[in-house]
Amino acid sequence: MLENSDIVVEALCKVFKKGKPDEVRAVDGVGFSIRKGELFGLLGPNGAGKTTLIKCISTLLIPDGGSASVGGFDIKREPLRVRQHIGVLTGGERSLYWKLTPVENLRYFATLYGVPRKVIKDRIDYLLDLMGLTDKASVRVEKLSSGMKQKLSLARVLAHDPPILLVDEPTLGLDPYFARFIRDFIKNELNKKLHKTILLTTHYMDEADELCDRIAFMNRGKIEALDTPDRLKQSMPQKQTLEIKCQGTLEKETFSDVREAASINISHEDGFVYLRMNTDNPEVILSSIIELIREKAQIFSVRVTVPTLEDVFVHLTGASLKDG
């Protein structure tokens, strides 16, 4: 194990439908390490292999090749020791027992993890207060909102006070208020205050940029790049991004004669079409781009921004983080 690292992954592989024509290499030779106390992001589109990787690291899936250690324990040889040292939080609401109350859920999971009986009540009271759920302590989970269920899921993960957290798409499907609460709690309470080591997977680029010390881009089962958010953005050959918001029908082929056309990405979001391209001189090509768009679409806004993690990912892979 690398010195001062809580998670070490080496050439890890997970293959589904092995040996068949439709074989899927969900995790394909992945390797990285996460330092103690680091908030490490795994960023990629749906289907990139992020969740499968989390399941391997947490011993829920047995990898087909390579190795990984968590807290100094090998995931294959010492799975029980690994599980004692981790908490796993996933997006969605099915990590709880809906017919039980928050208190009953937390008591069950604390007991399952061997938390001493004399400690359990104080731990539950602390977690419910921390999550602002004290007044919902005796309400069945099925009657809680989605945001409250996710807050309770986070409390469940902390029931045995693990030093390492694996957090998979924690804000998926949440409204902005609860998503903000979860992000702030992960960064400020768990990472900065409690110094927990966190592996966070997401396909929300802003979330990763805001929270993570380092980020690994994952695509089609492989790690495409790994560095701090700032250094990843600084690695872009073009330092600005032209973004045009419009409605209509646009295809990348429309811009085939435009200089720097290879960097053009077209996405559909909330009923609008967004054209984004990386360029050093947006003012030079803007008029020709607008002329081509006006033939097929109505333009609503034009802006120039500095590179984002989405731009870096598109540059490296040719795919969008929103693909899936």
C-alpha positions as CSV (number, residue, x, y, z in Angstrom):
1,M,0.0,0.0,0.0
2,L,1.2,3.5,-0.9
3,E,2.3,5.5,2.1
4,N,-0.5,7.7,3.6
5,S,-3.1,6.3,1.2
6,D,-6.5,5.0,2.4
7,I,-7.5,3.5,-1.0
8,V,-5.2,1.9,-3.5
9,V,-6.5,0.5,-6.8
10,E,-4.2,-1.3,-9.2
11,A,-5.1,-2.6,-12.7
12,L,-8.6,-3.4,-11.5
13,C,-11.0,-5.1,-14.0
14,K,-14.6,-6.2,-13.9
15,V,-16.1,-7.9,-16.9
16,F,-19.8,-8.8,-17.5
17,K,-20.9,-11.5,-19.9
18,K,-17.3,-12.7,-20.1
19,G,-16.3,-14.5,-23.3
20,K,-19.6,-13.7,-25.0
21,P,-20.0,-11.5,-28.1
22,D,-21.6,-8.7,-26.1
23,E,-18.9,-8.8,-23.3
24,V,-18.8,-5.6,-21.3
25,R,-15.6,-4.4,-19.7
26,A,-17.2,-2.2,-17.1
27,V,-13.9,-1.6,-15.3
28,D,-10.9,-2.0,-17.5
29,G,-7.5,-1.8,-15.9
30,V,-8.2,1.1,-13.5
31,G,-5.5,2.3,-11.1
32,F,-5.3,5.2,-8.7
33,S,-4.7,6.0,-5.0
34,I,-6.5,8.2,-2.6
35,R,-4.7,9.9,0.3
36,K,-5.9,9.9,3.9
37,G,-8.4,12.8,4.4
38,E,-8.7,13.4,0.6
39,L,-12.0,14.1,-1.1
40,F,-11.4,12.4,-4.4
41,G,-13.9,12.6,-7.3
42,L,-14.6,10.1,-10.0
43,L,-16.3,12.0,-12.8
44,G,-17.9,10.5,-15.9
45,P,-21.1,10.0,-17.8
46,N,-23.8,7.4,-17.0
47,G,-22.4,4.0,-17.9
48,A,-18.8,4.9,-17.5
49,G,-18.2,2.3,-14.9
50,K,-18.2,4.4,-11.8
51,T,-20.8,2.5,-9.8
52,T,-19.3,-0.8,-10.8
53,L,-15.9,0.4,-9.5
54,I,-17.5,1.5,-6.2
55,K,-19.1,-1.9,-5.9
56,C,-15.8,-3.6,-6.4
57,I,-14.0,-1.4,-3.9
58,S,-16.7,-1.9,-1.3
59,T,-16.6,-5.8,-1.8
60,L,-20.1,-6.0,-3.3
61,L,-18.6,-7.3,-6.5
62,I,-15.6,-9.5,-7.0
63,P,-13.2,-8.1,-9.6
64,D,-12.0,-10.3,-12.4
65,G,-8.5,-8.9,-12.3
66,G,-6.1,-6.5,-10.5
67,S,-6.2,-5.6,-6.8
68,A,-7.4,-3.0,-4.4
69,S,-6.9,-2.2,-0.7
70,V,-9.1,-0.1,1.6
71,G,-7.7,1.1,4.9
72,G,-4.8,-1.2,4.4
73,F,-7.0,-4.3,3.9
74,D,-7.2,-6.3,0.7
75,I,-10.8,-6.4,-0.8
76,K,-10.4,-10.0,-1.8
77,R,-8.6,-11.5,1.2
78,E,-10.1,-9.3,3.9
79,P,-13.6,-8.2,2.8
80,L,-15.0,-8.1,6.4
81,R,-12.2,-5.8,7.6
82,V,-12.8,-3.6,4.5
83,R,-16.5,-3.3,5.3
84,Q,-15.8,-2.4,8.9
85,H,-13.8,0.6,7.7
86,I,-16.2,2.0,5.1
87,G,-19.6,3.6,4.7
88,V,-21.3,3.4,1.3
89,L,-23.9,6.0,0.3
90,T,-25.7,5.7,-3.0
91,G,-28.2,8.0,-4.8
92,G,-31.8,7.0,-4.6
93,E,-33.9,6.0,-1.6
94,R,-33.7,2.2,-1.3
95,S,-30.9,1.9,1.2
96,L,-33.4,2.2,4.0
97,Y,-36.3,0.1,5.4
98,W,-39.4,2.2,4.6
99,K,-41.7,0.6,7.1
100,L,-39.3,1.6,10.0
101,T,-38.8,5.0,11.5
102,P,-35.4,6.8,11.3
103,V,-34.6,5.8,14.9
104,E,-35.4,2.1,14.1
105,N,-33.3,2.2,10.9
106,L,-30.3,3.7,12.6
107,R,-30.6,1.4,15.6
108,Y,-30.7,-1.6,13.2
109,F,-27.6,-0.6,11.2
110,A,-25.6,0.5,14.2
111,T,-26.3,-2.9,15.8
112,L,-25.4,-4.6,12.5
113,Y,-22.0,-2.9,12.5
114,G,-21.3,-3.9,16.1
115,V,-21.6,-0.4,17.7
116,P,-21.7,-1.0,21.5
117,R,-25.2,-0.9,22.9
118,K,-24.4,1.8,25.4
119,V,-23.2,4.1,22.5
120,I,-26.0,3.6,20.1
121,K,-28.6,5.9,21.6
122,D,-26.2,8.9,21.9
123,R,-25.0,8.1,18.3
124,I,-28.5,8.1,17.0
125,D,-29.5,11.3,18.8
126,Y,-26.3,13.0,17.4
127,L,-26.9,11.9,13.8
128,L,-30.6,12.9,13.8
129,D,-29.7,16.3,15.2
130,L,-26.9,16.7,12.7
131,M,-29.2,16.0,9.8
132,G,-32.1,18.1,11.2
133,L,-34.3,15.1,11.5
134,T,-35.0,15.0,15.2
135,D,-38.6,16.0,14.7
136,K,-39.0,13.1,12.2
137,A,-37.5,10.5,14.4
138,S,-40.7,8.5,14.9
139,V,-42.1,9.0,11.4
140,R,-42.0,6.0,9.0
141,V,-39.4,6.5,6.3
142,E,-42.1,6.0,3.6
143,K,-43.7,9.3,4.7
144,L,-40.5,11.3,4.4
145,S,-39.5,13.5,1.4
146,S,-36.8,12.3,-1.0
147,G,-34.4,14.8,0.5
148,M,-35.1,13.7,4.0
149,K,-34.6,10.0,3.0
150,Q,-31.2,10.9,1.5
151,K,-30.2,12.8,4.7
152,L,-31.2,9.7,6.7
153,S,-29.2,7.5,4.3
154,L,-26.2,9.6,5.0
155,A,-26.8,9.2,8.8
156,R,-27.1,5.5,8.2
157,V,-23.7,5.5,6.6
158,L,-22.2,7.3,9.6
159,A,-23.8,5.0,12.2
160,H,-20.6,3.1,12.9
161,D,-18.3,6.2,12.3
162,P,-16.3,4.8,9.4
163,P,-13.0,6.6,8.5
164,I,-13.6,6.0,4.7
165,L,-16.7,6.9,2.7
166,L,-17.7,5.7,-0.8
167,V,-20.3,8.2,-2.0
168,D,-22.1,7.3,-5.3
169,E,-24.2,10.0,-7.0
170,P,-25.4,11.4,-3.6
171,T,-27.5,14.3,-5.1
172,L,-29.1,12.3,-7.9
173,G,-32.8,13.2,-8.2
174,L,-32.8,15.7,-5.3
175,D,-34.2,19.3,-5.5
176,P,-31.6,22.1,-5.3
177,Y,-32.1,22.8,-1.6
178,F,-31.4,19.2,-0.5
179,A,-28.7,18.8,-3.1
180,R,-26.9,21.9,-1.6
181,F,-27.3,20.5,1.9
182,I,-25.7,17.2,0.9
183,R,-22.8,18.8,-0.9
184,D,-22.1,21.2,2.0
185,F,-22.3,18.4,4.5
186,I,-19.9,16.2,2.6
187,K,-17.3,18.9,2.1
188,N,-17.5,20.9,5.4
189,E,-18.7,18.4,8.0
190,L,-17.4,15.0,6.8
191,N,-14.2,16.0,5.0
192,K,-13.0,19.2,6.5
193,K,-14.2,18.8,10.1
194,L,-14.2,15.0,10.6
195,H,-11.3,14.4,8.2
196,K,-12.9,11.4,6.5
197,T,-11.4,10.1,3.3
198,I,-14.1,10.3,0.6
199,L,-14.4,8.7,-2.8
200,L,-17.2,10.6,-4.6
201,T,-18.7,9.5,-7.9
202,T,-20.8,11.9,-9.9
203,H,-21.6,13.0,-13.5
204,Y,-22.3,16.6,-12.3
205,M,-19.2,18.5,-13.3
206,D,-20.0,21.5,-11.1
207,E,-20.4,19.2,-8.1
208,A,-17.0,17.6,-8.7
209,D,-15.3,21.0,-9.3
210,E,-16.8,22.5,-6.1
211,L,-16.1,19.5,-3.8
212,C,-13.0,17.5,-4.9
213,D,-9.3,17.9,-4.1
214,R,-8.5,15.7,-7.2
215,I,-10.6,14.3,-10.0
216,A,-10.3,11.2,-12.2
217,F,-12.2,11.2,-15.5
218,M,-13.7,7.8,-16.2
219,N,-15.0,6.8,-19.6
220,R,-15.9,3.3,-20.9
221,G,-14.3,1.6,-18.0
222,K,-11.0,3.5,-18.1
223,I,-9.4,6.4,-16.3
224,E,-8.7,9.1,-19.0
225,A,-7.1,11.7,-16.8
226,L,-6.4,12.4,-13.1
227,D,-5.4,15.7,-11.5
228,T,-6.7,18.7,-9.5
229,P,-9.7,20.5,-11.0
230,D,-7.6,23.6,-11.7
231,R,-4.8,21.7,-13.4
232,L,-7.2,19.8,-15.5
233,K,-8.8,23.0,-16.8
234,Q,-5.4,24.6,-17.3
235,S,-4.4,21.7,-19.5
236,M,-6.8,22.7,-22.2
237,P,-5.1,23.9,-25.3
238,Q,-7.9,26.5,-25.8
239,K,-8.4,28.8,-22.8
240,Q,-11.9,30.0,-23.7
241,T,-15.3,28.4,-24.6
242,L,-17.9,29.9,-26.9
243,E,-21.4,28.9,-25.9
244,I,-24.5,29.5,-27.9
245,K,-28.0,28.7,-26.6
246,C,-30.7,28.2,-29.3
247,Q,-33.8,26.3,-30.4
248,G,-34.0,24.3,-33.6
249,T,-32.1,21.5,-35.3
250,L,-28.3,21.5,-35.2
251,E,-25.8,18.9,-36.3
252,K,-22.1,18.9,-35.9
253,E,-21.7,18.3,-39.6
254,T,-23.1,21.8,-40.2
255,F,-19.9,23.3,-38.9
256,S,-17.5,21.0,-40.7
257,D,-15.8,23.9,-42.5
258,V,-15.3,26.0,-39.5
259,R,-11.8,26.3,-38.0
260,E,-11.6,24.4,-34.7
261,A,-14.8,22.5,-35.7
262,A,-13.4,19.3,-34.0
263,S,-13.9,20.9,-30.6
264,I,-17.6,21.6,-31.2
265,N,-20.0,19.8,-28.9
266,I,-23.8,20.0,-29.3
267,S,-26.1,19.0,-26.4
268,H,-29.8,19.2,-25.6
269,E,-30.8,20.5,-22.1
270,D,-34.2,21.7,-20.8
271,G,-35.7,22.1,-24.3
272,F,-32.7,24.1,-25.7
273,V,-29.8,23.2,-27.9
274,Y,-26.4,24.3,-26.7
275,L,-23.4,24.6,-29.0
276,R,-20.1,24.8,-27.2
277,M,-16.6,25.0,-28.7
278,N,-13.1,25.6,-27.4
279,T,-11.2,28.4,-29.1
280,D,-8.4,30.9,-28.4
281,N,-10.1,33.6,-30.5
282,P,-13.9,33.4,-30.2
283,E,-14.4,36.9,-31.6
284,V,-12.7,35.8,-34.9
285,I,-15.1,32.9,-35.6
286,L,-18.3,34.2,-34.0
287,S,-19.8,35.8,-37.0
288,S,-19.4,32.7,-39.2
289,I,-20.8,30.4,-36.5
290,I,-23.9,32.6,-36.0
291,E,-24.5,32.8,-39.7
292,L,-24.6,29.0,-39.9
293,I,-26.8,28.6,-36.9
294,R,-29.4,31.2,-38.1
295,E,-30.1,29.0,-41.1
296,K,-31.5,26.2,-38.8
297,A,-32.2,27.6,-35.4
298,Q,-33.2,30.6,-33.3
299,I,-30.4,32.1,-31.1
300,F,-31.3,33.0,-27.5
301,S,-27.9,33.9,-26.0
302,V,-24.2,34.0,-26.8
303,R,-21.4,33.9,-24.1
304,V,-17.7,33.3,-23.7
305,T,-16.5,31.3,-20.7
306,V,-13.3,29.9,-19.4
307,P,-12.9,26.0,-19.7
308,T,-15.0,23.8,-17.4
309,L,-14.5,20.2,-16.5
310,E,-17.1,19.3,-19.1
311,D,-14.9,21.0,-21.7
312,V,-11.9,19.0,-20.5
313,F,-13.8,15.7,-20.7
314,V,-15.0,16.4,-24.2
315,H,-11.5,17.4,-25.3
316,L,-10.1,14.1,-23.9
317,T,-12.8,11.7,-25.0
318,G,-15.0,13.3,-27.6
319,A,-18.0,12.4,-25.3
320,S,-20.2,14.5,-23.1
321,L,-20.5,14.0,-19.4
322,K,-24.2,14.1,-19.9
323,D,-24.2,11.1,-22.3
324,G,-25.7,8.0,-20.8
